[in-house]
Amino acid sequence: MQPLTPMADTIDKTDLQILKLLQSNSRKSYRDMAKELHLSLNTVSTRVRRMESEGIILRYSALVDPAMAGFDMTAIIGIQISKGKLMEVQKRIANDRHVSAVYDVTGEWDSIVIARFENRVELNSFIKKMLTTEYIERTQTQVVLNTVKEDYALPF
């Protein structure tokens, strides 16, 4: 089998099938997964526990519609950060409750931030706070008008 991931030694085809089922419904019972995959209940539960302990499965979570939960505004923010201060600034930004993702990227920006807000006032306050944050040199904010696709599941 060709390596599928950096952890190819620990993830095999059966693990991938289990992960695919968990991504589609993390509340699916081990019994139902075992039936669907033609495996024993013990095999499924052992593999899931192993993948949890190895950090392959990070956590279980409900997928919530942001707009239905009151976070109707999504912003994508490019940030230029002073040399040598990237990790420090990114960690500080990541702690903000509005921030969904912080990416270290190539190109014009040092970091890309995805954040969700209830309204323009919250977004404005967040951007102003970032612009006064030490070591942030410049930002560029794009507001998402319409989400065509947003899926964080891996393409197994």
TORDO-338327 format. One record per residue (C-alpha): residue in three letters; y, z, x. Coordinates in steps of 0.05 Angstrom, whole numbers, plus 5000, padded with zeros to 4 digits. Layout:
<nodes>
ALAYZX
...
</nodes>
This chain:
<nodes>
MET500050005000
GLN506949825026
PRO511850405035
LEU515850464971
THR520551014993
PRO522051435055
MET517051925025
ALA511651395018
ASP506551855052
THR507252354995
ILE508451904935
ASP503051434911
LYS502250984850
THR499851554806
ASP505951984825
LEU510451394808
GLN507251324740
ILE508252064727
LEU515552024749
LYS516751424704
LEU514151814644
LEU518252424662
GLN524552004669
SER523551714600
ASN522052394569
SER522153024612
ARG519553424553
LYS513153024548
SER507153484554
TYR502453444613
ARG496853344563
ASP500352724533
MET501752454603
ALA494552554624
LYS492152194562
GLU496951614572
LEU495251534646
HIS487751664638
LEU488052264684
SER485852984678
LEU490853514654
ASN489753874720
THR491453254761
VAL498053154725
SER500153884728
THR498253944802
ARG502053314820
VAL508253514781
ARG508354204814
ARG507453884883
MET513253394871
GLU517653974847
SER516054394909
GLU517253804956
GLY523953664925
ILE522052984896
ILE523453244826
LEU530153594833
ARG530953884763
TYR530153744689
SER536153604646
ALA538253364578
LEU541852684578
VAL548252814538
ASP552852274512
PRO559452444547
ALA563952184491
MET560052564438
ALA560953194480
GLY568553094483
PHE568952764552
ASP571352084529
MET574951884593
THR571251674657
ALA575051544722
ILE572651214786
ILE576951454843
GLY577251174913
ILE579551674966
GLN581851595037
ILE580652225078
SER583352435146
LYS578552305203
GLY573852875217
LYS575053205150
LEU570552785105
MET564953285091
GLU569753865082
VAL573953485030
GLN567953184995
LYS564753874986
ARG571254144957
ILE571853564908
ALA564553624888
ASN565754344864
ASP570654114809
ARG567454154740
HIS569953454722
VAL566353114780
SER559652784765
ALA558652444832
VAL561652404902
TYR559451824945
ASP560651725020
VAL561750965023
THR563350385068
GLY569449945059
GLU576750105045
TRP575350795017
ASP571951375051
SER569351664987
ILE568451464914
VAL568651994860
ILE566151924789
ALA569352434742
ARG569752554667
PHE575552824628
GLU577153024557
ASN583952684558
ARG589452374600
VAL592653054613
GLU586353304648
LEU585752664688
ASN593052694708
SER592353424730
PHE586053264770
ILE589352674807
LYS595653074822
LYS591453644850
MET587653144894
LEU594052834920
THR596553524942
THR589853704974
GLU590053765049
TYR586753165086
ILE586852695026
GLU591352125049
ARG590951654989
THR587351534924
GLN586350964876
THR584151124805
GLN580750654756
VAL579650864684
VAL573250604651
LEU575050234587
ASN567950094564
THR561050284590
VAL556349694587
LYS550650034624
GLU549750734653
ASP542750924672
TYR541051394729
ALA533551304722
LEU530150994782
PRO527350284771
PHE519950424777
</nodes>
